[in-house]
Amino acid sequence: MATTRESPLPILATTQESPLPKSTLSPFTLVNSVFLMVGSGGAALLLRIYFIHGGQRIWLSSFLQVAGWPLLLLPLSFSKKKFNLSLFIYSVFTFIGIFWALDSYLYALASSLLPLSTSSLVICSQLAFTAVSAFLLVRQRFTPYSFNAVVLLTIGPAVLTLGEGSDRPEGESKGKYIFGLLMAVAAAALAGFIFATMELVMRRGKVVQTYAAAIEMQLAISISGSVFCLIGMIINNDFQAIQREAREFGLGRTKYFMVLIWDAVFWQLSTIGLIGLVSGASSLFVSVMIALTLPLIEILAVIFLHEKFSASKGIALVLSIWGFISYLYGEKRQSDKAKKVAQQEPVTRAENELSANELT
């Protein structure tokens, strides 16, 4: 009997080291969250600055969102293992890059017509589209808290219609303003579908959670997206217009090119964070983090672009933050529950083994 009572002790010791469910607070996830927030905030601000001071090229703006991929070659060169993905994953992400470029075009079009604070609020509705896509494609499980977050983050942008036109840029028609809102919603819907599709491919392909793999996925998306946008630029004669646009830019020729270059850099930073979060957490968590970036963008818009902060924007912002808190609280409850189950399961198994030994 003495030996049988001692047997659970080594089992209990191993339970402390047993793997727990994937956490949204892992170092990998936290670093990518910072990349996404800093990149998204900086890129959105610079893109709006481009349009405010005389920029008019939509395809060029779309190209900037995917064209910074050469910057990824340097960190990738330090990776010991090259080609971390299968040919199937490369092919699928290359195809996704076309839709990514199309989404970039829709976002650029919306940014050219809407104030930064308004377009950002509408883009947050992608959480609802991501939730639906994730439910259909990857069987995303919903809790009352995540469902509440989706509802709140969907209602938030809709509230903007209550104050429709109050922040319409001077000289812009009501029709163009509404068209910009529709393009922002379309961009959000397509982004939600893309995020869920990426998560599905990563799960099916069993992609390992490393930065080398995330960079290679981003390269596949960015290269194909760049080619797609370059074709659009050629058809739209953007290359011939760049020099003229630089001369007429409100901040000067030098700052024109600086805006373009740094916008491309921030977009790549945002994308690497986004892909890392899809790999390390989930597509739904990506949309939640984008929603969390909203207060930062609102502050930047008020400080640097002197945009009005209307009552409808305030209500939408409160609802968006409320939705984020609801989601985060629900995730914490689920994580704590999963950890508790994971820790109790080996103990229960050890007790069952002890009972079996005693019976024998």
C-alpha positions as CSV (number, residue, x, y, z in Angstrom):
1,M,0.0,0.0,0.0
2,A,2.9,2.4,0.8
3,T,4.2,2.1,-2.7
4,T,0.9,2.6,-4.3
5,R,0.3,5.8,-2.3
6,E,3.7,7.2,-3.5
7,S,3.0,6.6,-7.1
8,P,0.9,9.8,-7.8
9,L,3.7,12.1,-6.7
10,P,5.8,11.9,-9.9
11,I,2.6,12.2,-12.0
12,L,1.6,15.3,-10.1
13,A,5.1,16.7,-10.8
14,T,4.8,16.3,-14.5
15,T,1.4,18.0,-14.6
16,Q,3.1,21.3,-13.7
17,E,5.1,21.0,-16.9
18,S,2.4,19.7,-19.2
19,P,1.5,22.0,-22.1
20,L,-1.4,24.3,-21.6
21,P,-3.8,25.7,-24.2
22,K,-2.4,28.3,-26.5
23,S,-2.5,31.7,-24.8
24,T,-3.2,35.1,-26.3
25,L,-0.7,36.5,-23.8
26,S,2.3,34.6,-25.1
27,P,5.5,36.6,-26.0
28,F,5.0,35.7,-29.6
29,T,1.5,37.1,-29.6
30,L,2.4,40.2,-27.5
31,V,5.2,41.2,-29.8
32,N,3.0,40.8,-32.9
33,S,0.3,42.8,-31.2
34,V,2.7,45.7,-30.8
35,F,3.7,45.4,-34.5
36,L,0.1,45.4,-35.6
37,M,-0.9,48.4,-33.4
38,V,2.1,50.6,-34.2
39,G,2.1,49.7,-37.9
40,S,-1.6,50.2,-38.4
41,G,-1.7,53.5,-36.6
42,G,1.3,54.9,-38.4
43,A,0.2,53.6,-41.8
44,A,-3.3,54.9,-41.6
45,L,-2.1,58.4,-40.5
46,L,0.4,58.7,-43.3
47,L,-2.1,57.4,-45.9
48,R,-4.6,60.1,-44.9
49,I,-1.8,62.8,-44.9
50,Y,-1.0,61.7,-48.5
51,F,-4.6,62.4,-49.6
52,I,-5.1,65.5,-47.6
53,H,-2.1,67.3,-49.1
54,G,-2.9,66.6,-52.7
55,G,-2.3,62.8,-53.3
56,Q,-4.9,61.3,-55.6
57,R,-3.5,58.0,-56.9
58,I,-5.5,55.1,-55.5
59,W,-3.5,52.3,-57.1
60,L,-0.3,53.9,-55.8
61,S,-1.7,54.0,-52.3
62,S,-2.7,50.3,-52.7
63,F,0.7,49.4,-53.9
64,L,2.3,51.0,-50.8
65,Q,0.3,48.6,-48.5
66,V,2.1,45.6,-50.0
67,A,5.3,47.0,-51.6
68,G,7.6,47.0,-48.5
69,W,8.3,43.3,-48.8
70,P,12.1,43.7,-49.7
71,L,12.5,44.9,-46.1
72,L,11.7,41.3,-45.0
73,L,14.6,39.7,-46.8
74,L,17.2,41.0,-44.2
75,P,15.6,39.3,-41.1
76,L,14.7,36.2,-43.2
77,S,18.4,35.9,-44.1
78,F,19.3,35.2,-40.4
79,S,16.9,32.2,-40.3
80,K,18.8,28.9,-40.1
81,K,16.0,27.1,-42.0
82,K,14.8,28.4,-45.3
83,F,11.5,27.4,-47.0
84,N,9.6,26.6,-43.8
85,L,6.3,26.2,-45.7
86,S,5.0,23.6,-48.2
87,L,4.4,24.3,-51.8
88,F,0.7,24.2,-51.2
89,I,0.9,26.9,-48.5
90,Y,3.0,29.1,-50.8
91,S,0.5,28.7,-53.6
92,V,-2.5,29.5,-51.4
93,F,-0.9,32.6,-49.9
94,T,0.1,33.8,-53.3
95,F,-3.5,33.6,-54.4
96,I,-4.6,35.3,-51.1
97,G,-2.2,38.1,-52.1
98,I,-4.5,39.1,-55.0
99,F,-7.5,39.5,-52.6
100,W,-5.2,41.3,-50.2
101,A,-4.4,43.8,-53.0
102,L,-8.0,44.2,-53.8
103,D,-8.8,44.9,-50.1
104,S,-5.9,47.4,-50.1
105,Y,-7.6,49.2,-53.0
106,L,-10.9,49.4,-51.3
107,Y,-9.3,50.7,-48.1
108,A,-7.3,53.3,-50.1
109,L,-10.5,54.4,-51.8
110,A,-12.3,54.8,-48.5
111,S,-9.3,56.7,-47.0
112,S,-9.4,59.2,-49.9
113,L,-13.0,60.1,-49.2
114,L,-13.4,59.8,-45.4
115,P,-11.7,61.4,-42.4
116,L,-9.2,59.1,-40.8
117,S,-11.3,58.8,-37.6
118,T,-14.4,57.9,-39.6
119,S,-12.9,55.3,-41.8
120,S,-11.1,53.6,-38.9
121,L,-14.4,53.3,-37.0
122,V,-16.1,51.7,-40.0
123,I,-13.2,49.3,-40.5
124,C,-13.7,48.1,-37.0
125,S,-16.8,46.4,-38.3
126,Q,-14.5,43.8,-39.8
127,L,-14.7,42.0,-36.4
128,A,-18.3,41.0,-37.2
129,F,-17.3,39.8,-40.7
130,T,-14.4,37.9,-39.3
131,A,-16.6,36.3,-36.7
132,V,-19.0,35.0,-39.3
133,S,-16.2,33.9,-41.6
134,A,-14.4,32.2,-38.7
135,F,-17.5,30.4,-37.6
136,L,-18.1,29.1,-41.1
137,L,-14.5,28.2,-42.1
138,V,-12.7,27.3,-38.9
139,R,-15.7,26.5,-36.6
140,Q,-14.8,29.4,-34.2
141,R,-16.6,28.8,-30.9
142,F,-18.5,31.8,-29.4
143,T,-19.1,32.6,-25.8
144,P,-21.7,35.1,-24.6
145,Y,-18.8,37.6,-24.2
146,S,-17.4,37.2,-27.7
147,F,-20.9,37.4,-29.2
148,N,-21.5,40.6,-27.2
149,A,-18.2,42.0,-28.5
150,V,-19.2,41.3,-32.1
151,V,-22.6,43.0,-31.6
152,L,-21.1,46.1,-30.0
153,L,-18.3,46.4,-32.6
154,T,-20.9,46.1,-35.3
155,I,-23.3,48.7,-33.8
156,G,-20.5,51.1,-33.2
157,P,-19.7,52.0,-36.8
158,A,-23.5,52.0,-37.6
159,V,-23.9,54.8,-35.1
160,L,-21.9,57.0,-37.5
161,T,-24.9,57.2,-39.8
162,L,-26.7,59.1,-37.1
163,G,-24.3,62.0,-37.6
164,E,-23.9,61.3,-41.3
165,G,-22.2,64.1,-43.1
166,S,-21.2,66.1,-40.0
167,D,-17.5,65.3,-40.6
168,R,-17.7,65.3,-44.4
169,P,-14.6,66.9,-45.9
170,E,-15.1,70.4,-47.2
171,G,-16.0,70.4,-50.9
172,E,-17.0,66.7,-51.0
173,S,-20.5,65.7,-52.1
174,K,-22.8,63.7,-49.9
175,G,-22.8,60.9,-52.6
176,K,-19.0,60.6,-52.4
177,Y,-19.1,60.5,-48.6
178,I,-21.6,57.7,-48.6
179,F,-19.6,55.9,-51.3
180,G,-16.6,56.1,-49.1
181,L,-18.5,54.6,-46.2
182,L,-19.6,51.7,-48.4
183,M,-16.1,51.1,-49.6
184,A,-14.9,51.0,-46.0
185,V,-17.5,48.4,-45.2
186,A,-16.6,46.4,-48.3
187,A,-12.9,46.5,-47.2
188,A,-13.8,45.3,-43.7
189,A,-15.9,42.5,-45.1
190,L,-13.2,41.3,-47.4
191,A,-10.6,41.6,-44.7
192,G,-12.7,39.4,-42.4
193,F,-12.9,36.7,-45.0
194,I,-9.2,36.9,-45.7
195,F,-8.2,36.6,-42.0
196,A,-10.4,33.5,-41.5
197,T,-9.1,31.9,-44.8
198,M,-5.6,32.4,-43.6
199,E,-6.3,30.7,-40.3
200,L,-8.0,27.8,-42.1
201,V,-4.9,27.3,-44.3
202,M,-2.5,27.5,-41.4
203,R,-4.5,24.9,-39.5
204,R,-4.8,22.6,-42.4
205,G,-1.2,23.0,-43.4
206,K,0.0,22.7,-39.7
207,V,2.1,25.8,-40.0
208,V,4.7,26.1,-37.2
209,Q,4.5,29.2,-35.1
210,T,7.8,30.9,-36.0
211,Y,8.8,34.3,-37.4
212,A,10.5,32.7,-40.4
213,A,7.3,31.1,-41.4
214,A,5.3,34.3,-40.8
215,I,7.7,36.3,-43.0
216,E,7.6,33.7,-45.8
217,M,3.8,33.8,-45.8
218,Q,3.9,37.6,-45.8
219,L,6.4,37.5,-48.8
220,A,4.0,35.3,-50.8
221,I,1.1,37.7,-50.1
222,S,3.1,40.9,-50.7
223,I,4.8,39.8,-53.9
224,S,1.6,38.7,-55.6
225,G,-0.2,41.7,-54.3
226,S,2.5,44.1,-55.5
227,V,2.3,42.6,-59.0
228,F,-1.5,43.0,-59.0
229,C,-1.2,46.7,-57.9
230,L,1.6,47.4,-60.4
231,I,-0.7,46.3,-63.2
232,G,-3.4,48.7,-61.9
233,M,-0.8,51.5,-61.7
234,I,0.3,50.9,-65.3
235,I,-3.2,50.9,-66.6
236,N,-4.1,54.1,-64.6
237,N,-0.8,55.9,-65.7
238,D,0.3,56.3,-62.1
239,F,4.0,56.3,-62.9
240,Q,3.6,59.3,-65.2
241,A,1.7,61.2,-62.5
242,I,4.1,60.7,-59.6
243,Q,6.6,63.4,-60.5
244,R,3.8,65.9,-61.1
245,E,2.1,64.9,-57.9
246,A,5.3,65.3,-56.0
247,R,5.8,68.9,-57.3
248,E,2.3,69.9,-56.3
249,F,2.2,68.1,-52.9
250,G,1.2,70.4,-50.1
251,L,4.2,69.5,-47.9
252,G,6.8,69.7,-50.6
253,R,8.5,67.2,-52.9
254,T,10.9,65.7,-50.3
255,K,8.2,65.1,-47.8
256,Y,6.0,63.6,-50.5
257,F,8.5,60.8,-51.1
258,M,9.1,60.4,-47.3
259,V,5.4,59.9,-46.7
260,L,5.3,57.2,-49.4
261,I,8.4,55.4,-48.1
262,W,7.4,55.4,-44.4
263,D,3.8,54.5,-45.3
264,A,5.2,51.3,-47.0
265,V,7.4,50.6,-44.0
266,F,4.5,50.9,-41.5
267,W,2.2,48.8,-43.6
268,Q,4.8,45.9,-43.6
269,L,5.2,46.2,-39.9
270,S,1.4,46.0,-39.5
271,T,1.2,43.0,-41.9
272,I,3.9,40.9,-40.1
273,G,2.1,41.5,-36.8
274,L,-1.3,40.5,-38.4
275,I,0.0,37.3,-39.9
276,G,1.9,36.5,-36.7
277,L,-1.4,36.9,-34.7
278,V,-3.4,34.7,-37.0
279,S,-0.7,32.0,-36.6
280,G,-0.2,32.5,-32.8
281,A,-3.8,33.3,-31.8
282,S,-6.8,33.4,-34.2
283,S,-8.3,35.5,-37.0
284,L,-10.9,36.8,-34.5
285,F,-8.2,38.0,-32.1
286,V,-6.6,39.9,-35.0
287,S,-9.8,41.9,-35.6
288,V,-10.1,42.5,-31.9
289,M,-6.6,43.9,-31.8
290,I,-7.4,46.1,-34.8
291,A,-10.4,47.4,-32.9
292,L,-8.1,48.1,-29.9
293,T,-5.9,50.3,-32.3
294,L,-9.0,52.5,-32.8
295,P,-8.4,54.8,-29.8
296,L,-4.8,55.4,-30.9
297,I,-5.9,56.3,-34.5
298,E,-8.7,58.6,-33.1
299,I,-6.1,60.5,-31.0
300,L,-3.7,60.7,-33.9
301,A,-6.4,62.1,-36.2
302,V,-7.4,64.8,-33.7
303,I,-3.8,65.8,-32.9
304,F,-2.2,65.7,-36.3
305,L,-5.1,66.2,-38.8
306,H,-7.3,68.4,-36.6
307,E,-10.4,66.3,-37.3
308,K,-13.6,66.9,-35.5
309,F,-14.6,64.5,-32.8
310,S,-18.4,64.5,-33.1
311,A,-20.9,62.9,-30.6
312,S,-21.6,60.0,-32.9
313,K,-17.9,59.2,-33.1
314,G,-17.7,59.4,-29.3
315,I,-20.6,56.9,-29.0
316,A,-19.1,54.6,-31.6
317,L,-15.7,54.7,-29.8
318,V,-17.2,53.9,-26.5
319,L,-19.1,50.9,-28.0
320,S,-16.0,49.7,-29.7
321,I,-13.9,49.8,-26.5
322,W,-16.7,48.2,-24.6
323,G,-16.8,45.4,-27.2
324,F,-13.0,44.9,-26.9
325,I,-13.2,44.7,-23.1
326,S,-16.1,42.2,-23.3
327,Y,-14.1,40.0,-25.7
328,L,-10.9,40.2,-23.6
329,Y,-12.8,39.3,-20.4
330,G,-14.5,36.3,-22.2
331,E,-11.1,35.1,-23.5
332,K,-9.6,35.3,-19.9
333,R,-12.5,33.2,-18.5
334,Q,-12.1,30.6,-21.3
335,S,-8.3,30.5,-20.8
336,D,-8.6,30.1,-17.0
337,K,-11.2,27.4,-17.5
338,A,-9.0,25.5,-20.0
339,K,-6.0,25.8,-17.8
340,K,-8.0,24.4,-14.9
341,V,-9.2,21.5,-16.9
342,A,-5.7,20.8,-18.3
343,Q,-4.2,20.8,-14.7
344,Q,-7.0,18.6,-13.3
345,E,-7.0,16.0,-16.0
346,P,-3.7,14.4,-15.1
347,V,-4.6,14.5,-11.4
348,T,-7.8,12.7,-12.2
349,R,-6.0,10.2,-14.3
350,A,-3.5,9.6,-11.5
351,E,-6.3,9.1,-8.9
352,N,-7.9,6.6,-11.3
353,E,-4.7,4.7,-11.6
354,L,-4.2,4.7,-7.8
355,S,-7.7,3.3,-7.3
356,A,-7.1,0.6,-9.9
357,N,-3.8,-0.3,-8.2
358,E,-5.5,-0.5,-4.8
359,L,-8.2,-2.8,-6.2
360,T,-5.6,-5.1,-7.7
